[in-house]
């Protein structure tokens, strides 16, 4: 990206920018805007007519800096004590429970939310009745907008702020703030990588066109069939009746390519945060593989895995304290980082691009419609796999895994 002589250059290669929004929020002249590239990924662009060359945009960029990050002090398996919060969350409902705790104390909460037109933006809430907007996974890069600026104003007012996002967004917030705030609590998610909003909206249009219906709401992770990676949509039919339909992971081009890691932005494949080194006070995600690591934790009541179980890393003393203070809201069981990372690859390394170049070339030449055709050819009969897996009871899956392990031992 070329800059005028002596003017700042935000990044040299696309992989050097995560679009965290810190530069946009810090610019007093509003000289920076986010613009899409040919694939729909957004990047900051400077209007040099407005730029005063103050250098703040470069100063707040944490993604291009080397700095010491946090290592987990404690690792937990966790579930919300509120069953409604848990069932409307992707995993164990921990974010929603912590948000409830903060809001009841008069604080504010910021996280990713769908807008009415299915775009994903960061949103600040001040009421418990709004928590549902921030619940659930959003497999799209959220637009931070001006929330960093708004959060700083609340912090200076003495408000307690809970801010959640991807690790690069949290580091961007710290870079923007340029100082520590005791009243700021941060949560980063175990992030695979982020696709972009344009691809997602084109995918939605393909579904609507294929089935001649309108999608009013979308949920990337739906638990009506148990804890897993299937989604759902609230669909408006021709007769104006609105019904809920399951979006099977193996039948969805978008969910399939997301889970494969083939549609993330360039920076995701060299992400320095996809490791034990974390940016936030707390890290949360799904405790995948808990039946292998902590089978003794599971029961038919509160720790029923079909309802979802979270992994929580307390990365700072502040993170540990907030967990202790919210014990009435969440149930914690001690684990360890190695167990948690065993089935959470993004706690060990970034995602791999796989067939990303092929998918992007197809998309550039023919939009998501062409990608959809490629998906159907690529997936074949496997598109019915997630439906079949959901029909297999959990206890049978465990027995099959045990038999597989035993067979491996015998062959050693």
Residue, then its C-alpha position, 0 to 999 in steps of 0.5 A: x500500500x503506497x503512502x505519500x512521501x513522509x506520510x504513514x504507511x499502515x501495512x506493506x502486505x495484507x498479512x500484516x493487517x488484522x483490521x482491528x480498528x485501532x488506527x481508525x479509532x485513534x485518528x482525530x482527523x477521521x482520515x482513516x476508513x475501512x475499505x473492502x478488497x476484491x474478496x470482501x476483506x476490509x483494510x484501513x485506507x488513509x485519506x492523505x488530504x486529511x492526514x496530519x502525519x501525527x503517527x498515532x495510527x502506527x503507534x497503536x498498531x499492536x499486530x505489527x509489534x512484538x510484545x510480551x503477552x500473558x500465559x494462562x495462570x489457571x485453566x478451567x472447564x466451566x458452565x453457566x448456572x443459568x440454563x437459559x443463558x447456557x442453551x442460547x450460547x455456543x458452549x457453556x454460557x460463560x460470556x453471558x454469565x459474566x456479562x450478567x454479573x457486570x451489568x448487575x454491578x452497573x457496568x457495561x458490556x461490549x461484544x459482537x452482534x448481528x444487525x437487522x441486515x445480518x451484518x456483524x458489528x460490535x455493540x455496547x449494551x447496558x441492560x441485561x435484556x440486551x445480552x441475547x444480542x451478544x450471545x452465540x458465535x459470529x463466524x464473520x469479522x465484526x466491525x469494531x466501528x467506534x467502540x474503542x473510543x466509546x469504551x475509553x469514555x466509559x472507562x474515564x467515567x469510572x464505569x466497569x467495562x467488559x469487552x470481548x472480541x478476537x485476540x487481535x481486537x483485544x490487543x488493538x483495544x489495548x494499543x488504542x488505550x495506551x494505558x492500563x485501566x483497572x475497570x477494564x476486563x477483557x475476554x478473547x475467544x479461541x479464534x480459528x480465523x475470520x471470514x468477511x461479511x460480504x461473503x456471508x451475505x452472498x451465502x445467505x442470498x444463495x440460500x434464499x434463492x435456492x429455497x425461495x425464502x427469506x432468512x430473518x435471523x441466523x445462528x452459527x451454532x444451534x443446540x436444539x440437536x445438541x452441542x456441536x457445529x450445526x447452525x440454524x436460521x429463522x426463515x420466512x416462507x411464502x405464506x409469511x410463516x416464520x419457521x426455524x430450520x437447521x443449517x447442517x454444517x456438512x451441507x452448508x458451503x459457508x460453515x464447511x469452508x469456515x471449519x476447513x479454514x479456507x476463507x479467513x483473512x490473510x493475517x489469520x494464517x500467521x496469527x501470533x495470538x493462536x498460541x498459549x500467549x494470550x492478550x486478554x484477562x480471560x480466554x473462552x471457547x468450547x471445551x472440545x474433547x472434554x469426554x476424553x480429558x475429564x470424563x469424570x466431570x460429566x453427568x446428566x444434570x448441570x454438566x450434561x455435555x449436550x448443553x455445551x461446556x466451555x474452557x476458560x483460561x484465566x490469563x491475569x490476576x484480574x481475570x482470576x479475581x473476576x471468576x472468583x467474584x462470579x462464582x454464583x453465576x458460573x460453575x468451575x472445575x479445575x483443568x490444565x492448559x495441555x488438556x484444553x489445548x489437545x482438541x483446540x488447535x488454535x491454542x497451539x498454532x494458527x489455522x492452515x490455508x488449505x485450498x484457500x487460493x482456489x476458493x478465492x479465485x472461484x469467488x473472485x470470478x463468480x461470487x458465492x454462487x460459483x463457490x456454492x457449485x464448487x462446494x457441492x462438487x467438493x463435498x459429494x455424499x459427505x454433505x449428509x455426514x453431520x446429520x448422521x453424526x447427530x443421530x448417533x447417541x453420545x455413549x455410542x460415540x464414546x464406545x467407538x472412540x474407546x475401541x479405536x484407542x484400544x486398537x491403536x494400543x494393540x498395534x503399537 
